[in-house]
Amino acid sequence: MTSARELSDRLCGASSGDPVWVDETETLDRQALHQEVGRCVDLLVARGVRPGDCVALQLLPGATLFALLLAIWRLDARAMLLDHRLTEAETGSLIRLCPPAFHVRAPAGTAHFTGRSEPVVEPLTGALPLPEQVCLVQFTSGSTGQSKVVGRSAASLDAEIDRYAAIEAMPGPDDRLLLLCSPIHTWGLVGGILYGLAVGLPVLFPSAQHGGALARAATALEPTAIFGVTTHFDMLGKTADLPRLPRLRVATSAGMITSPAVAERFLAASGCRLGQVYGSTEAGVVTADLTGRLPAPSVGRPAPGITVRATGGELYVRLDQNPYLVDDGVARFTDGWLRTFDRAAIDEASGAVSILGRADSVVAIGGIKIDLMEIEQVLQEHPDVADAVVTFGSVIEAHVAARDGLTDRALAAWSRERLNPLKAPKRYYLQEKLIQTPTGKVVRDRAQLLSAFREHRTAGVDADRGERRPGDQ
């Protein structure tokens, strides 16, 4: 079984002048990576990190963060990844779920990926003992509620890297990958950072996360592949001056199902068809259609080595061991099968998987089952709706990212024309943008959505739209 130290050695590779990470300021090569990993090993040892300790990393994504990750594994310790954008309260909540032995931050972070930062290592008390095989601790996105604590072994990460390598059309050493998604979460971390290190694929990074910066990076860095989430491809598709990218052959989204409208805009803007990957923090990559050959809602065929089944209309994934480190009282893993809580269908002939929504998106109203995802799709067809999440409290509610002066009354009229009266939302909460998780997923938890709406209304953002209930009038 692969150890953390062996995984680190594989990813570091031989010291050379080959490029590892590239941004708009400089290129970091293998030799520089080795030097940075060595510096981080010395720092951790000096602060008392020992084999088996869990070290929480909370830095801006960059060379020092991932050198620290490799250094921790070189010491046969465990790494916990925390998003640098979390508030103190959010950070404290996650740390209490699974207390680490050390917390590493960089008060003066660098603004570009290839820059080095000066981390501060803080010892903590009351660390939670972890299973021996765990080398990486992650937290699920929390888009539907409380984050879950997931532990990955070095062997599972090693196998996932090889799984990516076997996926059809996956970029290789001769490619250049522009990574737009968060590199500390599963899609960007394993599919981008770790896979890139393992196979010698240069990974490119934009200077910022807005449409203009993404377009500049796509032009200046000349990628042959782009990995991101729906938000990134939506921004690129709407960038009026996005030039054709003649070298681009793969553009793939993950995190949530990309709407046909976003895919069509990106194709028109870039000339490249948008693919889809489906996976989870617990299982890593599950299915892939990197080049977008299959129409939505297909998310491609299972990746090599992955076994799935659809039982009761829900997707289950075969795993060797329970990925959860903390029991939240929900039966998520039983007899070697991970319950995804996603409704799915598997094509018998091709094996392709279609994701049809969340299992908890079907509610019963007046004795009739209603799929909230169907209502979302109707709302998202409106030209002035950027995004929509439909929830159910006492009635059906629509949380909408609206533009160009769209009002709740106009949207209610649109819904009534296209939906059965039982399905049409009774309450509309319109604002400029819906809250998202650090991975770019739109939050689907009703309490969080309502709280965010009220905060925006209190602050005076779109106050004239208000919290109206056209269906109740």
C-alpha positions as CSV (number, residue, x, y, z in Angstrom):
1,M,0.0,0.0,0.0
2,T,1.3,3.5,-0.9
3,S,2.5,5.5,2.0
4,A,2.3,9.3,2.3
5,R,6.0,9.6,1.9
6,E,6.0,7.5,-1.3
7,L,3.2,9.6,-2.7
8,S,5.2,12.8,-2.0
9,D,8.2,11.3,-3.7
10,R,6.2,10.4,-6.8
11,L,4.7,13.9,-7.0
12,C,8.0,15.7,-6.4
13,G,9.8,13.7,-9.2
14,A,13.4,14.4,-10.1
15,S,14.8,17.9,-9.7
16,S,15.0,19.5,-13.2
17,G,14.2,22.7,-15.1
18,D,10.9,21.3,-16.3
19,P,8.0,23.8,-15.6
20,V,5.5,22.9,-12.9
21,W,3.4,25.9,-12.3
22,V,3.0,29.0,-14.5
23,D,1.2,32.3,-13.8
24,E,1.3,35.7,-15.5
25,T,4.4,36.7,-13.5
26,E,6.8,33.7,-13.7
27,T,7.4,30.0,-14.0
28,L,8.2,27.7,-11.2
29,D,10.2,24.6,-12.2
30,R,11.0,21.2,-10.5
31,Q,14.2,22.4,-9.0
32,A,12.5,25.4,-7.4
33,L,9.7,23.1,-6.1
34,H,12.3,20.8,-4.5
35,Q,13.9,23.8,-2.8
36,E,10.5,25.0,-1.5
37,V,9.5,21.5,-0.2
38,G,12.9,21.3,1.6
39,R,12.4,24.7,3.2
40,C,8.9,23.6,4.4
41,V,10.2,20.3,5.8
42,D,12.7,22.2,7.9
43,L,10.1,24.6,9.1
44,L,7.7,21.9,10.1
45,V,10.3,19.8,11.9
46,A,11.5,22.9,13.8
47,R,8.0,23.6,15.0
48,G,7.6,20.0,16.3
49,V,5.6,18.3,13.6
50,R,6.0,14.5,13.8
51,P,4.9,11.4,11.8
52,G,1.1,10.9,12.3
53,D,0.4,14.5,13.3
54,C,-2.5,16.3,11.5
55,V,-1.5,19.7,10.1
56,A,-4.2,22.1,9.0
57,L,-3.1,24.3,6.0
58,Q,-5.0,27.6,5.4
59,L,-3.0,29.7,3.0
60,L,-3.7,31.4,-0.3
61,P,-3.3,28.8,-3.1
62,G,0.2,29.0,-4.3
63,A,3.7,27.4,-4.4
64,T,4.2,27.4,-0.6
65,L,0.8,25.8,0.1
66,F,1.4,22.8,-2.1
67,A,5.1,22.6,-1.0
68,L,3.8,22.3,2.5
69,L,1.4,19.6,1.5
70,L,4.2,17.6,0.0
71,A,6.5,18.3,3.0
72,I,3.8,17.0,5.4
73,W,3.5,13.8,3.5
74,R,7.3,13.5,3.3
75,L,7.2,13.5,7.1
76,D,4.5,10.8,7.1
77,A,2.1,13.3,8.7
78,R,-1.4,14.1,7.7
79,A,-2.6,17.3,5.9
80,M,-6.0,19.0,6.4
81,L,-6.9,21.6,3.8
82,L,-8.9,24.7,4.8
83,D,-10.0,27.3,2.3
84,H,-8.3,30.7,3.0
85,R,-11.6,32.5,2.3
86,L,-13.3,31.0,5.4
87,T,-14.2,33.4,8.2
88,E,-12.8,32.8,11.7
89,A,-16.2,31.4,12.7
90,E,-16.3,29.0,9.8
91,T,-12.7,27.9,10.3
92,G,-13.4,27.3,14.0
93,S,-16.5,25.2,13.2
94,L,-14.5,22.9,10.9
95,I,-11.6,22.6,13.2
96,R,-13.9,21.6,16.0
97,L,-15.4,18.9,13.8
98,C,-11.9,17.3,13.4
99,P,-9.3,19.0,15.6
100,P,-5.7,19.0,14.1
101,A,-2.4,19.1,16.0
102,F,-1.2,22.2,14.1
103,H,-2.7,25.1,12.2
104,V,-0.6,26.8,9.5
105,R,-1.4,30.2,8.1
106,A,0.4,32.9,6.1
107,P,-0.5,36.4,7.4
108,A,1.3,38.1,4.5
109,G,0.3,36.0,1.5
110,T,1.6,36.5,-2.0
111,A,-0.8,37.7,-4.7
112,H,0.4,35.3,-7.4
113,F,0.6,31.5,-7.5
114,T,4.3,31.1,-8.1
115,G,5.3,33.4,-5.2
116,R,6.5,32.1,-1.9
117,S,4.9,33.0,1.4
118,E,6.1,32.9,5.0
119,P,3.9,30.4,6.9
120,V,3.2,30.6,10.7
121,V,2.8,27.2,12.4
122,E,0.6,27.2,15.5
123,P,0.4,24.1,17.7
124,L,-3.1,23.2,19.0
125,T,-4.4,20.9,21.7
126,G,-6.9,18.1,21.7
127,A,-6.1,16.7,18.2
128,L,-8.5,13.9,17.1
129,P,-6.7,10.6,16.5
130,L,-7.1,9.6,12.8
131,P,-7.0,6.1,11.2
132,E,-3.4,5.1,10.2
133,Q,-4.0,5.1,6.5
134,V,-5.4,8.7,6.3
135,C,-3.0,11.2,4.8
136,L,-5.5,13.9,3.7
137,V,-8.5,15.4,5.5
138,Q,-11.0,17.4,3.5
139,F,-14.4,18.9,4.1
140,T,-17.3,18.5,1.7
141,S,-18.7,21.7,0.1
142,G,-21.6,22.2,2.5
143,S,-23.8,23.3,-0.3
144,T,-26.7,21.4,1.2
145,G,-25.9,21.9,4.9
146,Q,-23.2,21.0,7.3
147,S,-19.8,20.0,5.8
148,K,-18.8,16.3,6.2
149,V,-15.3,15.3,7.2
150,V,-13.6,13.1,4.6
151,G,-10.3,11.2,5.0
152,R,-8.3,10.0,2.0
153,S,-5.5,7.5,2.0
154,A,-2.3,7.9,0.0
155,A,-3.3,4.7,-1.9
156,S,-6.6,6.2,-2.9
157,L,-5.0,9.4,-4.1
158,D,-2.4,7.4,-6.0
159,A,-5.1,5.4,-7.6
160,E,-7.2,8.4,-8.5
161,I,-4.2,10.0,-10.3
162,D,-3.8,6.9,-12.4
163,R,-7.6,6.9,-13.0
164,Y,-7.4,10.4,-14.4
165,A,-4.5,9.3,-16.6
166,A,-6.6,6.6,-18.1
167,I,-9.6,8.8,-18.9
168,E,-10.1,9.5,-22.7
169,A,-8.7,12.9,-23.8
170,M,-7.1,13.7,-20.5
171,P,-4.3,16.2,-20.9
172,G,-0.8,14.9,-20.8
173,P,2.8,16.2,-20.6
174,D,2.6,17.9,-24.0
175,D,-0.4,19.9,-22.9
176,R,-0.8,23.1,-20.8
177,L,-3.7,23.1,-18.3
178,L,-5.3,26.4,-17.3
179,L,-6.8,25.7,-13.8
180,L,-9.6,28.0,-12.9
181,C,-11.3,26.1,-10.1
182,S,-10.1,26.0,-6.5
183,P,-6.9,23.9,-6.3
184,I,-7.6,22.8,-2.7
185,H,-10.9,21.1,-3.5
186,T,-11.1,17.7,-5.2
187,W,-11.5,18.6,-8.9
188,G,-8.7,21.2,-8.8
189,L,-6.5,19.4,-6.3
190,V,-6.4,15.9,-7.7
191,G,-7.3,16.5,-11.3
192,G,-5.1,19.6,-11.6
193,I,-2.3,19.9,-9.0
194,L,-1.5,16.3,-8.1
195,Y,-2.2,14.8,-11.5
196,G,-0.1,17.6,-13.1
197,L,2.8,16.9,-10.8
198,A,2.6,13.2,-11.4
199,V,2.6,13.3,-15.2
200,G,4.7,16.4,-15.8
201,L,1.7,18.6,-17.0
202,P,2.4,22.3,-16.6
203,V,-0.5,23.9,-14.7
204,L,-1.3,27.5,-15.5
205,F,-3.1,30.0,-13.2
206,P,-5.0,33.3,-13.8
207,S,-4.2,36.4,-11.7
208,A,-7.8,36.9,-10.6
209,Q,-11.2,35.2,-10.7
210,H,-13.2,37.7,-12.8
211,G,-14.1,37.4,-16.5
212,G,-11.4,39.8,-17.8
213,A,-8.6,38.1,-15.9
214,L,-9.7,34.7,-17.0
215,A,-9.8,35.8,-20.6
216,R,-6.4,37.4,-20.3
217,A,-4.9,34.2,-18.9
218,A,-6.6,32.1,-21.5
219,T,-5.0,34.3,-24.2
220,A,-1.6,35.0,-22.7
221,L,-0.8,31.5,-21.3
222,E,-2.0,29.6,-24.4
223,P,-3.6,26.6,-22.7
224,T,-4.5,23.4,-24.5
225,A,-6.9,22.5,-21.7
226,I,-9.1,24.4,-19.2
227,F,-10.6,22.9,-16.1
228,G,-13.2,24.9,-14.1
229,V,-16.7,25.1,-12.8
230,T,-19.9,26.4,-14.4
231,T,-19.3,30.0,-13.1
232,H,-15.9,30.2,-14.9
233,F,-17.3,29.1,-18.2
234,D,-20.3,31.3,-17.9
235,M,-17.9,34.3,-17.4
236,L,-15.7,33.3,-20.3
237,G,-18.8,32.8,-22.5
238,K,-20.0,36.3,-21.7
239,T,-16.6,38.0,-22.3
240,A,-17.2,40.0,-25.4
241,D,-13.5,40.2,-26.4
242,L,-12.6,36.6,-25.8
243,P,-10.4,35.6,-28.8
244,R,-10.5,32.2,-30.4
245,L,-8.1,29.8,-28.7
246,P,-6.6,27.8,-31.5
247,R,-4.6,25.5,-29.2
248,L,-7.5,24.7,-26.9
249,R,-8.7,21.1,-27.3
250,V,-10.3,20.3,-23.9
251,A,-12.5,22.5,-21.7
252,T,-14.2,20.7,-18.8
253,S,-16.5,21.7,-16.0
254,A,-17.3,20.0,-12.7
255,G,-19.0,20.7,-9.4
256,M,-22.5,21.0,-10.7
257,I,-24.3,20.2,-14.0
258,T,-23.6,22.9,-16.6
259,S,-26.7,24.3,-18.2
260,P,-27.0,24.0,-22.0
261,A,-27.2,27.8,-22.3
262,V,-23.7,28.2,-20.6
263,A,-22.2,25.4,-22.8
264,E,-23.6,27.0,-25.9
265,R,-22.3,30.4,-25.1
266,F,-18.8,29.1,-24.3
267,L,-18.8,27.1,-27.6
268,A,-19.7,30.2,-29.5
269,A,-17.1,32.4,-27.7
270,S,-14.2,29.9,-27.7
271,G,-14.9,27.4,-30.5
272,C,-14.4,24.5,-28.0
273,R,-17.2,22.2,-26.8
274,L,-17.6,22.0,-23.0
275,G,-17.2,18.7,-21.3
276,Q,-18.4,17.5,-17.9
277,V,-16.9,15.6,-15.0
278,Y,-18.8,14.2,-12.0
279,G,-17.3,13.3,-8.7
280,S,-17.2,14.0,-5.0
281,T,-14.9,14.7,-2.1
282,E,-15.5,11.2,-0.9
283,A,-14.8,9.3,-4.1
284,G,-12.8,11.6,-6.3
285,V,-13.6,11.5,-10.0
286,V,-16.5,9.1,-10.8
287,T,-17.5,9.8,-14.4
288,A,-16.1,11.9,-17.2
289,D,-16.9,13.2,-20.6
290,L,-14.0,15.6,-21.0
291,T,-14.9,16.7,-24.5
292,G,-18.6,17.1,-24.2
293,R,-19.6,14.4,-26.7
294,L,-22.7,13.4,-24.7
295,P,-25.7,15.7,-24.2
296,A,-26.8,16.9,-20.8
297,P,-27.8,15.6,-18.3
298,S,-25.2,12.9,-19.1
299,V,-22.0,13.3,-17.1
300,G,-20.1,10.6,-19.0
301,R,-19.1,7.1,-18.4
302,P,-17.6,5.8,-15.2
303,A,-13.9,6.5,-15.0
304,P,-11.6,3.4,-15.2
305,G,-11.7,1.4,-12.0
306,I,-15.0,2.9,-10.8
307,T,-18.1,0.9,-10.3
308,V,-21.5,2.5,-9.9
309,R,-25.1,1.4,-9.6
310,A,-28.5,3.1,-9.6
311,T,-30.8,1.8,-6.9
312,G,-34.2,3.3,-6.2
313,G,-33.3,6.0,-8.8
314,E,-30.2,7.1,-6.8
315,L,-26.5,6.7,-7.7
316,Y,-24.2,4.7,-5.5
317,V,-20.4,4.4,-5.9
318,R,-18.3,1.4,-4.8
319,L,-15.6,2.3,-2.3
320,D,-13.1,0.1,-0.5
321,Q,-13.6,1.8,2.9
322,N,-15.8,4.3,4.6
323,P,-14.5,7.8,3.7
324,Y,-16.1,9.6,6.7
325,L,-14.0,10.4,9.8
326,V,-16.9,11.8,11.8
327,D,-20.3,10.2,12.0
328,D,-23.2,12.7,11.4
329,G,-25.9,10.1,12.0
330,V,-26.8,9.7,8.3
331,A,-26.4,6.4,6.6
332,R,-24.1,7.5,3.8
333,F,-21.9,4.4,3.5
334,T,-23.2,0.8,3.7
335,D,-21.6,-2.5,2.8
336,G,-19.0,-0.9,0.6
337,W,-21.4,1.5,-1.3
338,L,-21.3,5.3,-1.0
339,R,-24.8,6.9,-1.3
340,T,-24.4,10.1,-3.3
341,F,-28.0,11.3,-2.7
342,D,-28.0,12.2,-6.4
343,R,-30.9,10.9,-8.6
344,A,-29.4,9.2,-11.6
345,A,-30.0,6.9,-14.6
346,I,-27.5,4.6,-16.2
347,D,-27.7,3.8,-19.9
348,E,-27.6,0.0,-20.3
349,A,-25.9,0.1,-23.7
350,S,-23.2,2.7,-23.1
351,G,-22.9,2.8,-19.4
352,A,-23.2,6.6,-19.4
353,V,-24.6,8.2,-16.2
354,S,-27.2,11.0,-16.3
355,I,-27.6,13.1,-13.1
356,L,-31.2,14.0,-12.7
357,G,-31.1,16.1,-9.5
358,R,-30.8,15.6,-5.8
359,A,-32.8,12.9,-4.1
360,D,-34.1,15.5,-1.6
361,S,-35.3,17.7,-4.5
362,V,-38.6,15.8,-4.8
363,V,-41.3,16.9,-2.5
364,A,-45.0,15.9,-2.1
365,I,-47.6,18.7,-2.4
366,G,-51.3,17.8,-2.3
367,G,-50.5,14.2,-2.8
368,I,-48.5,14.9,-6.0
369,K,-44.7,14.5,-6.2
370,I,-42.9,17.6,-7.6
371,D,-39.3,17.8,-8.7
372,L,-37.9,21.2,-7.6
373,M,-35.1,20.8,-10.2
374,E,-37.7,20.9,-13.0
375,I,-38.8,24.3,-11.6
376,E,-35.2,25.5,-11.5
377,Q,-34.7,24.6,-15.1
378,V,-37.8,26.6,-16.2
379,L,-36.6,29.6,-14.2
380,Q,-33.1,29.4,-15.7
381,E,-34.6,29.6,-19.2
382,H,-35.6,33.2,-18.5
383,P,-33.1,35.5,-20.3
384,D,-32.6,37.7,-17.2
385,V,-32.0,34.8,-14.7
386,A,-28.4,34.1,-14.1
387,D,-29.0,31.3,-11.6
388,A,-31.8,29.8,-9.5
389,V,-32.3,27.5,-6.6
390,V,-35.8,26.3,-5.6
391,T,-36.5,25.2,-2.1
392,F,-39.5,24.0,-0.1
393,G,-40.6,25.3,3.3
394,S,-44.3,25.6,3.8
395,V,-44.5,26.5,0.1
396,I,-42.2,26.4,-3.0
397,E,-39.7,29.3,-2.9
398,A,-37.4,30.5,-5.7
399,H,-34.0,32.1,-4.9
400,V,-32.9,33.9,-8.1
401,A,-29.8,35.7,-9.3
402,A,-31.5,38.3,-11.5
403,R,-30.2,40.9,-13.9
404,D,-31.4,43.8,-16.1
405,G,-34.2,44.9,-13.7
406,L,-36.1,41.6,-13.6
407,T,-38.9,41.8,-11.0
408,D,-40.5,39.1,-9.0
409,R,-43.9,39.8,-10.6
410,A,-42.5,39.4,-14.1
411,L,-40.8,36.1,-13.1
412,A,-44.0,34.9,-11.4
413,A,-45.9,35.5,-14.7
414,W,-43.2,33.6,-16.6
415,S,-43.5,30.7,-14.2
416,R,-47.3,30.6,-14.4
417,E,-47.2,30.4,-18.2
418,R,-44.9,27.4,-18.1
419,L,-45.7,25.5,-14.9
420,N,-48.6,23.7,-13.4
421,P,-50.1,25.9,-10.7
422,L,-49.0,23.4,-8.0
423,K,-45.4,23.8,-9.3
424,A,-45.2,27.6,-9.7
425,P,-43.2,29.2,-6.8
426,K,-45.2,31.1,-4.3
427,R,-42.3,33.2,-3.0
428,Y,-39.5,34.8,-4.9
429,Y,-36.2,36.1,-3.4
430,L,-34.4,38.1,-6.1
431,Q,-30.8,39.5,-5.7
432,E,-27.8,40.2,-7.9
433,K,-26.0,37.0,-7.0
434,L,-26.7,33.8,-5.0
435,I,-24.2,32.7,-2.4
436,Q,-21.7,30.1,-3.4
437,T,-19.4,27.6,-1.6
438,P,-15.6,28.1,-2.0
439,T,-15.7,25.5,-4.8
440,G,-18.1,27.6,-6.9
441,K,-21.3,25.6,-6.1
442,V,-24.4,27.5,-5.5
443,V,-25.5,27.0,-1.9
444,R,-28.8,25.0,-1.8
445,D,-29.5,25.1,2.0
446,R,-32.7,27.0,2.5
447,A,-31.7,28.6,5.8
448,Q,-28.4,29.9,4.4
449,L,-30.1,31.2,1.3
450,L,-32.8,33.1,3.4
451,S,-30.1,34.5,5.7
452,A,-28.0,35.8,2.8
453,F,-31.1,37.4,1.2
454,R,-32.0,39.2,4.4
455,E,-28.4,40.4,4.8
456,H,-28.4,41.9,1.3
457,R,-31.8,43.5,1.9
458,T,-30.7,45.0,5.2
459,A,-27.6,46.4,3.5
460,G,-29.8,48.0,0.8
461,V,-28.8,45.7,-2.1
462,D,-31.8,45.6,-4.5
463,A,-34.0,46.8,-1.6
464,D,-36.8,47.8,-4.0
465,R,-37.3,44.2,-5.1
466,G,-38.0,43.1,-1.5
467,E,-39.4,39.9,-0.3
468,R,-42.7,39.7,-2.1
469,R,-45.1,36.7,-2.3
470,P,-46.9,37.1,-5.6
471,G,-48.4,33.6,-5.3
472,D,-50.0,34.6,-2.0
473,Q,-51.7,37.7,-3.4
